[in-house]
Amino acid sequence: MIRFENIGFRAVEKDDLNQIRLEHNDESVLLMLRDPRIITEVQQNQWFEKISCNRNNTVYCIFTDKPENVIGVWKLQDLDETNRCTEMGMDIFRKFRNKGFGLKSFHMIFKYLFESMNVHTVYAKVGEYNETSLIAAQKAGFKICGKIPESLFRNGKYYDNVILAITFSEYKKFYQKAK
Ligand SMILES: CC(C)(COP(=O)(O)OP(=O)(O)OC[C@H]1O[C@@H](n2cnc3c(N)ncnc32)[C@H](O)[C@@H]1OP(=O)(O)O)[C@@H](O)C(=O)NCCC(=O)NCCS
């Protein structure tokens, strides 16, 4: 378990699965994702087996104050141990949004990836329609560095998938300045 101020993150356990599935299947999350298909309990159990055995593609519960107060999840996606880079994703559960947990979680995750996991570059992909996430990610230090054009189909139309990244040196500069 990793702690950072009044938040932290830990492994996903079986007891967390219901809450994670309900949040995942909520329209506000589902329609932001690359794959907007609703997840069933059986599919989620298979997913849980998979993420539990994989060190480079996994999911963690974000909590506040104590480990049982789960406020969201973050995903480590395709950690590349040779090139020291990784993709990440995050979902703060609905009732905890707009309280500063998103920005604090980005800071916590960057600190962990850059300072403990020796990652050199972190990147994320966000649909151009996901304004909240694009703003929050840039407020956390990510910079837009490209896009995969017309690669997300939503509401009857193709949208760009925006690529954001932050390097270790950018992270150090950004968070030193923010102090
Ligand atoms: C994106 C997300 C993680 C942000 O988490 P959050 O806890 O709600 O964010 P915070 O409360 O820390 O606020 C983020 C910042 O973005 C700002 N912001 C968010 N949406 C905004 C908007 N539409 N216009 C202007 N500012 C906006 C907030 O004001 C805040 O900045 P501030 O502290 O300077 O006021 C959350 O909304 C979420 O989980 N969304 C659904 C899943 C998702 O899209 N995930 C992709 C993330 S990679």
The ligand as an SDF file (V2000), in Angstrom:
LIG
                    3D

 48 50  0  0  0  0  0  0  0  0999 V2000
  -11.0540   13.2840  -14.8330 C   0  0  0  0  0  0  0  0  0  0  0  0
  -11.2180   12.9680  -13.3440 C   0  0  0  0  0  0  0  0  0  0  0  0
  -10.1960   11.9110  -12.9550 C   0  0  0  0  0  0  0  0  0  0  0  0
  -10.9400   14.2470  -12.5360 C   0  0  0  0  0  0  0  0  0  0  0  0
  -11.0460   13.9450  -11.1480 O   0  0  0  0  0  0  0  0  0  0  0  0
  -11.7020   14.9620  -10.0750 P   0  0  0  0  0  0  0  0  0  0  0  0
  -11.4400   14.4370   -8.7250 O   0  0  0  0  0  0  0  0  0  0  0  0
  -13.1150   15.2340  -10.4360 O   0  0  0  0  0  0  0  0  0  0  0  0
  -10.8060   16.2570  -10.3680 O   0  0  0  0  0  0  0  0  0  0  0  0
  -10.3840   17.4370   -9.3670 P   0  0  0  0  0  0  0  0  0  0  0  0
  -11.4880   17.7020   -8.3880 O   0  0  0  0  0  0  0  0  0  0  0  0
   -9.0400   17.1220   -8.8250 O   0  0  0  0  0  0  0  0  0  0  0  0
  -10.3310   18.6520  -10.3810 O   0  0  0  0  0  0  0  0  0  0  0  0
   -9.5070   18.6920  -11.4980 C   0  0  0  0  0  0  0  0  0  0  0  0
   -9.2330   20.1240  -12.0080 C   0  0  0  0  0  0  0  0  0  0  0  0
   -9.8030   20.2760  -13.3070 O   0  0  0  0  0  0  0  0  0  0  0  0
  -10.7230   21.3840  -13.3140 C   0  0  0  0  0  0  0  0  0  0  0  0
  -11.8010   21.0900  -14.2350 N   0  0  0  0  0  0  0  0  0  0  0  0
  -12.4110   19.9280  -14.4100 C   0  0  0  0  0  0  0  0  0  0  0  0
  -13.3270   20.0370  -15.3800 N   0  0  0  0  0  0  0  0  0  0  0  0
  -13.2830   21.3040  -15.8420 C   0  0  0  0  0  0  0  0  0  0  0  0
  -13.9850   22.0280  -16.8600 C   0  0  0  0  0  0  0  0  0  0  0  0
  -14.9120   21.4450  -17.6290 N   0  0  0  0  0  0  0  0  0  0  0  0
  -13.6610   23.3290  -17.0430 N   0  0  0  0  0  0  0  0  0  0  0  0
  -12.7140   23.9050  -16.2960 C   0  0  0  0  0  0  0  0  0  0  0  0
  -12.0150   23.2740  -15.3170 N   0  0  0  0  0  0  0  0  0  0  0  0
  -12.3110   21.9870  -15.1050 C   0  0  0  0  0  0  0  0  0  0  0  0
  -11.1580   21.4980  -11.8760 C   0  0  0  0  0  0  0  0  0  0  0  0
  -11.6820   22.7560  -11.5860 O   0  0  0  0  0  0  0  0  0  0  0  0
   -9.8490   21.2130  -11.1420 C   0  0  0  0  0  0  0  0  0  0  0  0
   -8.9450   22.3020  -11.2030 O   0  0  0  0  0  0  0  0  0  0  0  0
   -8.7010   23.3060   -9.9470 P   0  0  0  0  0  0  0  0  0  0  0  0
   -8.2130   22.4600   -8.8170 O   0  0  0  0  0  0  0  0  0  0  0  0
   -7.6570   24.2350  -10.4540 O   0  0  0  0  0  0  0  0  0  0  0  0
  -10.0300   23.9320   -9.6930 O   0  0  0  0  0  0  0  0  0  0  0  0
  -12.6750   12.5170  -13.0120 C   0  0  0  0  0  0  0  0  0  0  0  0
  -13.5710   13.4790  -13.4880 O   0  0  0  0  0  0  0  0  0  0  0  0
  -13.0460   11.1690  -13.5930 C   0  0  0  0  0  0  0  0  0  0  0  0
  -12.7140   10.1400  -13.0190 O   0  0  0  0  0  0  0  0  0  0  0  0
  -13.7720   11.1560  -14.7300 N   0  0  0  0  0  0  0  0  0  0  0  0
  -14.3290    9.9420  -15.3440 C   0  0  0  0  0  0  0  0  0  0  0  0
  -13.3110    8.9930  -15.8530 C   0  0  0  0  0  0  0  0  0  0  0  0
  -12.3560    9.5860  -16.8380 C   0  0  0  0  0  0  0  0  0  0  0  0
  -12.6950   10.3920  -17.6900 O   0  0  0  0  0  0  0  0  0  0  0  0
  -11.1190    9.1300  -16.7600 N   0  0  0  0  0  0  0  0  0  0  0  0
  -10.0570    9.5080  -17.6260 C   0  0  0  0  0  0  0  0  0  0  0  0
   -8.8910   10.0390  -16.8410 C   0  0  0  0  0  0  0  0  0  0  0  0
   -7.3060    9.5950  -17.5740 S   0  0  0  0  0  0  0  0  0  0  0  0
  1  2  1  0
  2  3  1  0
  2  4  1  0
  2 36  1  0
  4  5  1  0
  5  6  1  0
  6  7  2  0
  6  8  1  0
  6  9  1  0
  9 10  1  0
 10 11  2  0
 10 12  1  0
 10 13  1  0
 13 14  1  0
 14 15  1  0
 15 16  1  0
 15 30  1  0
 16 17  1  0
 17 18  1  0
 17 28  1  0
 18 19  1  0
 18 27  1  0
 19 20  2  0
 20 21  1  0
 21 22  1  0
 21 27  2  0
 22 23  1  0
 22 24  2  0
 24 25  1  0
 25 26  2  0
 26 27  1  0
 28 29  1  0
 28 30  1  0
 30 31  1  0
 31 32  1  0
 32 33  2  0
 32 34  1  0
 32 35  1  0
 36 37  1  0
 36 38  1  0
 38 39  2  0
 38 40  1  0
 40 41  1  0
 41 42  1  0
 42 43  1  0
 43 44  2  0
 43 45  1  0
 45 46  1  0
 46 47  1  0
 47 48  1  0
M  END
$$$$
